[in-house]
Amino acid sequence: MGLIREETEGYGVIMGVAVQGTEICKGVKLQLQNLHIMEDFLPLELGSSDVILGMKWLAAVDKMNVDWKTLTMKFQVGGMAVTL
C-alpha cells in the first residue's frame, strides 16, 4: 500500500493467534463509503481482512449497533448516520 512505517516499541495483538509487530503507520487517511477516518494503524498480516478498526477508534464512536448475522455496524459520527 506504500504507507510510511515508523519503528515503535514492540507490541502484540491477538487475532485468533498472537501476532507481534514493531512498526506503526501514523495519520493514515481511510475512506469507508462516506466516512473519512484519520487514524494510526498497525501494519500486520490480517489474512482476508484489509483493515481492522481498533478499539481506540471504536470507543471514540461511542454508541454502535452491531448485527453479527449481517456483519453490519450502525452509528453516528458528526450528526451523520453511518452503516458499514
Helices and strands as residue ranges (DSSP letters): E 6-14, E 18-32, E 35-41, H 55-61, E 64-67, E 72-77, E 80-83
